[in-house]
Amino acid sequence: MGTDTVRTAAAEIAERRREQRGWYFYDWACSVYSTSVLTVFLGPYLTEIAKAAADPEGYVHPLGIPVRAGSFFAYTVSASVIVSVFVMPLAGAAADRTGRKKPLLAAAAYLGAAATAGMFFLDGDRYLLGALLLIVANASLAVSMVLYNSYLPQIAPPEERDAVSSRGWAFGYASGALVLVADLVLFLAHDSFGVSESTAVRICLASAGVWWGAFTLVPLKRLRDRRTAPSEGSTERGGLRQLVATVRDMRRHPHTLAFLLAYLVYNDGVQTVISQASVYGSEELGLEQSTLIVAVLLVQVLAVAGALGMGRLARTYGAKRTILGSLVAWTVTIGAGYFLPPGAPAWFFVLAAGIGLVLGGTQALSRSLFSHLVPRGKEAEYFSAYEISDRGMAWLGPLIFGLTYQLTGSYRDAIVSLVAFFLLGFALLARVPVRRAVRDAGNPVPDRI
């Protein structure tokens, strides 16, 4: 009997490890979109396309609204996030109600991958096509991440979650770095490959969609659906009604809600830096596209070490303290970005190194910390609210960035405005009693959190 029990426990551990390895591969699959498309190529490229379509005063007119071409990308990111707010709560509630996360994950992933692959056709002055594809891809990524993240508390016991979450982010950043190397070779040697610079960019954009779709097959094969009892009141609702219902349920867990508010604020700054850094480098600092690719590659490589390193720090100091330390580092780094001299790649690389060292750890530890605050059986529903804080509410940062540029004409003023998000996020997170929040959610409290 004892031997059978040991064998059963060993088999369960082996199955859990296999599922965790499959889970890591969705980060490997979709992170290339975040890196190659959203962070490196699409911002400057869509901005140039918008400029080509602009009137003599430098404005484009989507839906008859005058928009400075230099702000168009930031506004489009904001619009994509607002769309996500309507669809993510529906996906989360449907996943918890039916227990069938994998079909929903597959649908979201392949819609996003198809939209990304379609960016190959983004040329000339097709800035509206670029906006449409960006909105579809971003919203699809957000929905897929709701479902992906909600697996974490199911595939990892409390003592493993910081490490598992950090490994997932490390996989994603390693994937982004690998593909960026190939993108850099193609972009710099595009003449040798017999393609123009713009065609090389479009190939880099489209290949991210192909990569996303191909490697999504791994988690779809290894992850398994788990039937759970449907949460009370989990019926068909519109997106905003479902979100309101989820937030009302969270009122019974006010400390979980307080963490989400803090995360909403500081992560808005993180997401805006990710999406707008290449625009800042190209438009304000006058850096070449190849320089931006190398800088983002540096971020990717250091983010792998940062995610794993901060995961180890969390074992000693706890996830909350480690995240607070990272927010101090974000504030210093982005504040220093205001003073970068134009045409000086070396200093931009220093800035990229600072971002890389804290980026992965901030995201990984926030995800694992939240997983402790989720009541059992409501993982996808609560992670839909988390993803809204992660991406769905990250419209304010790009909006402020775009408005600041539109009003001042200075990307320096736009970038330094983001410091406020990290300072306020630090103050809000410091007030959250995380150990009590874990107990109130009905979960075991880890030794270090």
Secondary structure as GFF3:
##gff-version 3
##sequence-region A 1 449
A	DSSP	alpha_helix	2	32	.	.	.	ID=ss1
A	DSSP	pi_helix	33	41	.	.	.	ID=ss2
A	DSSP	alpha_helix	42	53	.	.	.	ID=ss3
A	DSSP	beta_strand	59	60	.	.	.	ID=ss4
A	DSSP	three_ten_helix	62	64	.	.	.	ID=ss5
A	DSSP	beta_strand	67	68	.	.	.	ID=ss6
A	DSSP	three_ten_helix	69	71	.	.	.	ID=ss7
A	DSSP	alpha_helix	72	98	.	.	.	ID=ss8
A	DSSP	alpha_helix	101	117	.	.	.	ID=ss9
A	DSSP	three_ten_helix	118	121	.	.	.	ID=ss10
A	DSSP	alpha_helix	127	150	.	.	.	ID=ss11
A	DSSP	alpha_helix	152	155	.	.	.	ID=ss12
A	DSSP	three_ten_helix	158	160	.	.	.	ID=ss13
A	DSSP	alpha_helix	161	188	.	.	.	ID=ss14
A	DSSP	alpha_helix	197	215	.	.	.	ID=ss15
A	DSSP	alpha_helix	217	222	.	.	.	ID=ss16
A	DSSP	alpha_helix	239	250	.	.	.	ID=ss17
A	DSSP	alpha_helix	254	279	.	.	.	ID=ss18
A	DSSP	pi_helix	280	284	.	.	.	ID=ss19
A	DSSP	alpha_helix	289	317	.	.	.	ID=ss20
A	DSSP	alpha_helix	319	337	.	.	.	ID=ss21
A	DSSP	alpha_helix	345	371	.	.	.	ID=ss22
A	DSSP	alpha_helix	379	387	.	.	.	ID=ss23
A	DSSP	pi_helix	388	392	.	.	.	ID=ss24
A	DSSP	alpha_helix	396	408	.	.	.	ID=ss25
A	DSSP	alpha_helix	411	416	.	.	.	ID=ss26
A	DSSP	alpha_helix	419	430	.	.	.	ID=ss27
A	DSSP	alpha_helix	434	440	.	.	.	ID=ss28
###
